[in-house]
């Protein structure tokens, strides 16, 4: 990371940022090309859960190559400096998290329910009952690395 002054190194601070997020841009490998798709996600403090239709390009990509990267950007805010007279007087405030990991499909019923509850919890502190939807794919991302930056 070039701007080490903006690095968020504490795992607890990185986790706090992930828990605040709602959308992750998920990068998959599609043959020789990248494929990026925005997705809702849930984080339980250990793994990321995603949900998807039971068939489609995302699942095809994961079956061929399970390596994924996720980017979560929180509260981007354009911030012109007072008296700005040139482009470098402008800046953007943000928090950003990049996660690299391995994706796999979850088929075991108990983990699927945990994943669905985790997905709902990402958006609401209320405990909402869930039931498994068999026509939905549940993807777990086992995290290899997390990096985060903050510019506030």
Backbone as JSON, one array per atom type, in Angstrom:
{
  "sequence": "XXXXXXXXXXXXXXXXXXXXXXXXXXXXXXXXXXXXXXXXXXXXXXXXXXXXXXXXXXXXXXXXXXXXXXXXXXXXXXXXXXXXXXXXXXXXXXXXXXXXXXXXXXXXXXXXXXXXXXXXXXXXXXXXXXXXXXXXXXXXXXXXXXXXXXXX",
  "N": [[0.86, -1.18, 0.0], [0.73, 2.04, -1.0], [0.08, 4.5, 0.29], [0.72, 4.45, 3.27], [0.06, 5.9, 5.5], [-2.65, 5.96, 5.5], [-3.48, 3.43, 5.98], [-5.45, 0.93, 7.5], [-4.73, -1.01, 10.0], [-5.42, -2.56, 12.19], [-7.13, -5.48, 13.02], [-9.59, -5.49, 14.32], [-10.57, -2.94, 13.71], [-10.7, -3.17, 10.93], [-12.64, -5.19, 10.76], [-14.82, -3.76, 11.86], [-15.3, -1.91, 9.83], [-16.06, -3.66, 7.74], [-18.4, -4.74, 8.83], [-20.02, -2.5, 8.67], [-20.55, -2.25, 6.0], [-22.6, -2.75, 3.04], [-22.72, -3.43, 0.38], [-20.66, -5.31, -1.7], [-18.22, -5.22, -4.16], [-17.6, -7.81, -6.12], [-14.97, -9.57, -7.39], [-14.34, -11.89, -9.84], [-12.81, -14.66, -11.58], [-13.02, -14.99, -14.98], [-12.38, -17.08, -17.21], [-9.76, -15.82, -18.95], [-10.17, -13.28, -18.13], [-11.14, -10.58, -15.93], [-14.12, -10.46, -13.93], [-16.52, -8.51, -12.55], [-18.94, -7.98, -10.08], [-21.52, -6.3, -8.34], [-22.61, -7.14, -5.07], [-24.87, -8.0, -2.41], [-23.83, -8.74, 0.91], [-22.93, -10.74, 3.77], [-21.31, -10.74, 6.92], [-19.75, -12.63, 9.34], [-17.73, -12.21, 11.09], [-15.77, -13.99, 10.62], [-16.01, -15.23, 8.07], [-17.16, -14.32, 4.76], [-20.42, -14.18, 3.47], [-22.32, -14.74, 0.56], [-25.13, -14.49, -1.64], [-26.9, -15.97, -4.37], [-28.46, -16.52, -7.57], [-29.41, -19.87, -8.38], [-28.04, -20.79, -10.58], [-25.75, -19.65, -13.08], [-23.5, -17.06, -14.34], [-21.73, -16.2, -12.24], [-21.54, -18.47, -10.58], [-20.53, -20.29, -12.42], [-18.02, -19.18, -12.88], [-16.85, -19.4, -10.3], [-16.81, -22.18, -10.04], [-14.91, -22.83, -11.95], [-12.65, -21.4, -11.13], [-11.93, -20.7, -7.96], [-10.86, -18.44, -6.71], [-11.36, -15.24, -5.38], [-11.94, -11.7, -5.1], [-12.97, -9.04, -3.04], [-14.34, -5.8, -2.81], [-15.18, -3.26, -0.65], [-16.63, -0.19, -0.26], [-17.03, 2.55, 1.78], [-19.09, 5.27, 2.55], [-18.23, 7.33, 0.54], [-17.07, 10.6, -0.09], [-16.89, 13.57, -1.71], [-14.48, 16.06, -1.34], [-13.72, 19.2, -1.65], [-10.93, 21.31, -1.1], [-10.76, 24.27, 0.86], [-10.67, 27.21, -1.0], [-9.7, 26.03, -3.32], [-7.66, 25.79, -6.16], [-6.55, 24.22, -8.08], [-6.45, 20.89, -9.54], [-5.18, 19.07, -7.73], [-5.92, 20.06, -5.33], [-8.22, 18.95, -4.6], [-10.01, 16.29, -3.02], [-11.0, 12.99, -1.91], [-12.95, 11.67, 0.6], [-13.12, 8.58, 2.33], [-13.7, 5.15, 3.28], [-12.23, 2.03, 2.74], [-12.21, -1.41, 2.0], [-10.44, -4.28, 1.09], [-10.74, -7.6, 0.27], [-9.33, -10.76, -0.09], [-9.88, -14.08, -1.12], [-11.1, -17.49, -1.0], [-13.77, -18.91, -2.68], [-16.64, -20.93, -2.04], [-19.4, -23.14, -2.62], [-22.15, -23.52, -0.44], [-23.75, -26.24, 0.9], [-24.72, -27.61, 3.07], [-27.35, -27.76, 5.36], [-27.55, -26.47, 7.95], [-25.42, -24.6, 7.94], [-26.2, -23.09, 5.73], [-28.53, -21.84, 6.7], [-27.38, -20.34, 8.78], [-25.79, -18.66, 7.21], [-27.75, -17.23, 5.74], [-29.04, -15.9, 7.85], [-26.9, -14.35, 8.69], [-26.53, -12.74, 6.43], [-28.94, -11.24, 6.53], [-28.6, -9.97, 8.99], [-26.57, -8.2, 8.42], [-27.86, -6.02, 7.45], [-29.78, -5.32, 9.3], [-30.33, -4.94, 12.76], [-32.19, -6.4, 14.01], [-33.4, -9.63, 14.9], [-34.4, -11.68, 12.49], [-36.61, -14.19, 11.43], [-35.58, -16.86, 9.3], [-35.88, -18.94, 6.42], [-34.63, -21.64, 4.56], [-34.0, -21.19, 1.15], [-34.32, -23.17, -1.45], [-33.87, -22.68, -4.11], [-31.77, -20.97, -4.27], [-28.36, -20.1, -4.4], [-25.82, -20.34, -2.0], [-22.92, -18.78, -1.1], [-19.8, -19.12, 0.36], [-17.08, -17.17, 1.39], [-13.93, -17.86, 2.18], [-11.62, -16.16, 3.97], [-8.48, -14.98, 2.94], [-6.76, -12.72, 2.95], [-6.99, -9.38, 4.27], [-7.1, -6.0, 3.55], [-7.2, -2.57, 4.38], [-8.16, 0.87, 3.99], [-8.36, 4.25, 5.08], [-9.5, 7.49, 4.64], [-10.18, 10.24, 6.06]],
  "CA": [[0.0, 0.0, 0.0], [1.57, 3.23, -1.15], [-0.25, 5.49, 1.33], [0.69, 3.73, 4.54], [-0.57, 6.76, 6.51], [-4.09, 5.73, 5.45], [-3.73, 2.02, 6.23], [-6.15, 0.48, 8.7], [-4.01, -2.25, 10.26], [-6.05, -3.33, 13.27], [-8.19, -6.38, 12.54], [-10.88, -5.08, 14.88], [-11.02, -1.79, 12.93], [-11.09, -3.7, 9.63], [-13.93, -5.85, 10.96], [-15.84, -2.74, 12.05], [-15.63, -1.38, 8.5], [-16.8, -4.68, 6.99], [-19.75, -4.83, 9.4], [-20.79, -1.33, 8.25], [-20.81, -2.31, 4.57], [-23.8, -3.42, 2.56], [-22.48, -3.89, -0.99], [-19.28, -5.63, -2.05], [-17.96, -5.5, -5.57], [-16.95, -9.11, -6.09], [-14.2, -9.85, -8.6], [-14.18, -13.31, -10.13], [-12.02, -14.93, -12.77], [-13.84, -15.53, -16.07], [-11.39, -17.47, -18.22], [-8.58, -14.97, -18.82], [-10.61, -11.9, -17.89], [-11.84, -10.34, -14.67], [-15.57, -10.24, -13.97], [-16.87, -7.86, -11.3], [-20.38, -7.82, -9.91], [-21.88, -5.85, -6.99], [-23.46, -8.11, -4.38], [-25.09, -7.9, -0.98], [-23.03, -9.73, 1.61], [-23.02, -10.81, 5.22], [-20.02, -11.05, 7.54], [-19.95, -13.11, 10.71], [-16.48, -12.02, 11.82], [-14.81, -15.0, 10.16], [-16.16, -15.45, 6.63], [-18.15, -13.53, 4.04], [-21.44, -14.97, 2.79], [-22.99, -14.12, -0.58], [-26.19, -15.34, -2.18], [-26.98, -15.85, -5.81], [-29.35, -17.48, -8.23], [-28.86, -21.23, -8.32], [-27.22, -21.04, -11.76], [-25.38, -18.41, -13.75], [-22.1, -16.76, -14.61], [-20.93, -16.19, -11.0], [-21.29, -19.85, -10.15], [-19.64, -20.89, -13.42], [-16.68, -18.65, -12.61], [-16.35, -20.0, -9.06], [-16.52, -23.6, -10.31], [-13.68, -22.91, -12.75], [-11.54, -20.81, -10.37], [-12.59, -20.18, -6.76], [-10.22, -17.24, -6.16], [-12.19, -14.05, -5.49], [-11.57, -10.5, -4.36], [-14.12, -8.19, -2.75], [-14.05, -4.42, -2.42], [-16.28, -2.58, 0.03], [-16.33, 1.23, -0.09], [-17.99, 3.15, 2.71], [-19.28, 6.72, 2.67], [-17.37, 8.22, -0.25], [-17.52, 11.99, 0.0], [-16.0, 14.5, -2.41], [-14.11, 17.12, -0.4], [-12.82, 20.24, -2.16], [-10.27, 22.1, -0.07], [-11.12, 25.69, 0.82], [-9.84, 27.99, -1.9], [-9.07, 25.15, -4.31], [-7.35, 26.44, -7.44], [-6.05, 23.23, -9.03], [-6.98, 19.54, -9.32], [-4.63, 18.38, -6.56], [-6.55, 20.63, -4.12], [-9.45, 18.21, -4.4], [-9.77, 14.97, -2.46], [-12.16, 12.16, -1.63], [-12.93, 10.97, 1.89], [-13.69, 7.25, 2.15], [-13.12, 3.97, 3.9], [-12.23, 0.98, 1.73], [-11.7, -2.71, 2.43], [-10.23, -5.27, 0.03], [-10.64, -8.95, 0.82], [-9.01, -11.83, -1.04], [-10.21, -15.36, -0.52], [-11.53, -18.63, -1.8], [-15.23, -19.07, -2.62], [-17.19, -22.27, -2.23], [-20.84, -23.23, -2.44], [-22.57, -24.15, 0.81], [-24.9, -27.13, 0.68], [-25.16, -28.13, 4.37], [-28.53, -26.99, 5.76], [-27.32, -25.61, 9.11], [-24.6, -23.45, 7.54], [-27.0, -22.25, 4.84], [-29.38, -20.99, 7.55], [-26.48, -19.37, 9.43], [-25.41, -17.68, 6.18], [-28.9, -16.37, 5.46], [-29.21, -15.03, 9.01], [-25.78, -13.4, 8.64], [-26.85, -11.77, 5.39], [-29.98, -10.33, 7.04], [-28.04, -9.2, 10.1], [-25.72, -7.14, 7.86], [-28.72, -4.89, 7.14], [-30.7, -5.02, 10.38], [-29.93, -5.51, 14.05], [-33.27, -7.26, 14.47], [-33.29, -11.05, 14.54], [-35.54, -12.02, 11.65], [-36.59, -15.62, 11.1], [-35.29, -17.18, 7.9], [-35.97, -20.34, 6.02], [-33.75, -21.88, 3.43], [-34.6, -21.16, -0.19], [-33.57, -24.18, -2.21], [-33.55, -22.16, -5.44], [-30.75, -19.95, -4.08], [-27.01, -20.57, -4.09], [-25.16, -19.64, -0.9], [-21.47, -18.82, -1.34], [-18.95, -18.7, 1.49], [-15.73, -16.75, 1.02], [-12.94, -18.05, 3.24], [-10.75, -15.0, 3.81], [-7.04, -15.14, 3.0], [-6.16, -11.44, 3.35], [-7.81, -8.17, 4.34], [-6.42, -4.72, 3.66], [-8.18, -1.49, 4.48], [-7.66, 2.24, 4.0], [-9.32, 5.27, 5.49], [-9.1, 8.88, 4.4], [-11.24, 11.07, 6.64]],
  "C": [[0.9, 1.23, 0.0], [1.33, 4.24, -0.04], [-0.4, 4.8, 2.67], [0.06, 4.56, 5.65], [-2.09, 6.57, 6.53], [-4.47, 4.27, 5.75], [-4.48, 1.81, 7.54], [-5.6, -0.91, 9.0], [-4.66, -3.15, 11.3], [-7.17, -4.2, 12.71], [-9.55, -5.97, 13.09], [-11.44, -3.86, 14.14], [-11.44, -2.22, 11.52], [-12.46, -4.37, 9.72], [-15.06, -4.83, 11.1], [-16.26, -2.14, 10.71], [-16.45, -2.38, 7.7], [-18.23, -4.78, 7.51], [-20.62, -3.65, 9.0], [-21.22, -1.41, 6.78], [-22.11, -3.02, 4.24], [-23.62, -4.01, 1.16], [-20.99, -4.16, -1.15], [-19.21, -5.81, -3.56], [-17.07, -6.74, -5.58], [-16.28, -9.36, -7.44], [-13.97, -11.35, -8.7], [-13.3, -13.45, -11.37], [-12.92, -15.6, -13.8], [-12.91, -15.87, -17.22], [-10.11, -16.68, -17.99], [-8.93, -13.53, -18.45], [-11.23, -11.76, -16.5], [-13.33, -10.14, -14.93], [-15.95, -9.7, -12.61], [-18.37, -7.65, -11.24], [-20.65, -7.31, -8.48], [-22.85, -6.84, -6.35], [-23.67, -7.68, -2.94], [-24.23, -8.98, -0.32], [-23.36, -9.71, 3.09], [-21.68, -11.25, 5.76], [-20.28, -11.48, 8.97], [-18.7, -12.96, 11.58], [-15.4, -12.99, 11.41], [-14.82, -15.15, 8.65], [-17.19, -14.48, 6.07], [-19.14, -14.5, 3.39], [-22.08, -14.12, 1.69], [-24.14, -15.03, -0.98], [-26.37, -15.01, -3.65], [-28.11, -16.73, -6.32], [-28.64, -18.82, -8.25], [-28.02, -21.6, -9.54], [-26.87, -19.69, -12.38], [-23.88, -18.21, -13.81], [-21.24, -16.77, -13.34], [-20.57, -17.6, -10.58], [-20.39, -20.59, -11.14], [-18.19, -20.45, -13.17], [-16.07, -19.31, -11.37], [-16.0, -21.47, -9.26], [-15.2, -23.76, -11.06], [-12.45, -22.41, -11.98], [-12.13, -20.14, -9.14], [-11.96, -18.94, -6.14], [-11.1, -16.01, -6.42], [-11.54, -12.89, -4.74], [-12.84, -9.68, -4.19], [-13.62, -6.81, -2.38], [-15.31, -3.81, -1.84], [-15.84, -1.14, 0.23], [-17.43, 1.84, 0.75], [-17.95, 4.67, 2.62], [-18.32, 7.57, 1.85], [-17.95, 9.63, -0.25], [-16.48, 12.89, -0.66], [-15.75, 15.7, -1.51], [-13.17, 18.14, -1.06], [-12.2, 21.0, -0.99], [-10.69, 23.56, -0.23], [-10.15, 26.44, -0.08], [-9.14, 27.16, -2.96], [-8.87, 25.89, -5.63], [-6.81, 25.47, -8.48], [-6.55, 21.84, -8.61], [-6.45, 18.87, -8.07], [-5.12, 18.99, -5.25], [-7.86, 19.92, -3.8], [-9.11, 16.85, -3.83], [-11.09, 14.24, -2.25], [-11.96, 11.53, -0.26], [-13.64, 9.64, 1.71], [-13.08, 6.29, 3.16], [-13.25, 2.87, 2.86], [-11.6, -0.28, 2.3], [-11.57, -3.6, 1.21], [-9.99, -6.61, 0.7], [-10.31, -9.9, -0.31], [-9.32, -13.15, -0.36], [-10.6, -16.41, -1.54], [-13.03, -18.83, -1.58], [-15.61, -20.53, -2.78], [-18.69, -22.23, -1.99], [-21.15, -23.99, -1.16], [-23.81, -24.98, 0.52], [-25.48, -27.64, 1.99], [-26.23, -27.2, 4.96], [-28.25, -26.03, 6.93], [-26.46, -24.39, 8.75], [-25.35, -22.53, 6.59], [-27.89, -21.31, 5.65], [-28.55, -19.94, 8.28], [-26.1, -18.27, 8.44], [-26.55, -16.72, 5.88], [-29.16, -15.41, 6.62], [-28.12, -13.96, 9.05], [-26.02, -12.33, 7.59], [-27.9, -10.76, 5.86], [-29.43, -9.42, 8.13], [-27.15, -8.06, 9.6], [-26.54, -5.86, 7.63], [-29.63, -4.47, 8.28], [-30.22, -5.67, 11.67], [-31.01, -6.43, 14.61], [-33.0, -8.7, 14.05], [-34.56, -11.41, 13.77], [-35.48, -13.51, 11.34], [-36.32, -15.82, 9.61], [-35.61, -18.64, 7.66], [-35.17, -20.48, 4.74], [-34.55, -21.86, 2.13], [-33.76, -22.07, -1.07], [-33.18, -23.69, -3.61], [-32.48, -21.07, -5.4], [-29.41, -20.63, -3.8], [-26.46, -19.71, -2.95], [-23.65, -19.86, -1.08], [-20.77, -18.34, -0.07], [-17.59, -18.31, 0.93], [-14.85, -16.91, 2.26], [-11.84, -17.02, 3.0], [-9.28, -15.4, 3.93], [-6.38, -13.86, 3.52], [-7.23, -10.35, 3.39], [-6.85, -6.99, 4.39], [-7.49, -3.65, 3.69], [-7.46, -0.14, 4.51], [-8.77, 3.17, 4.47], [-8.72, 6.63, 5.22], [-10.26, 9.76, 4.85], [-10.69, 12.41, 7.06]]
}
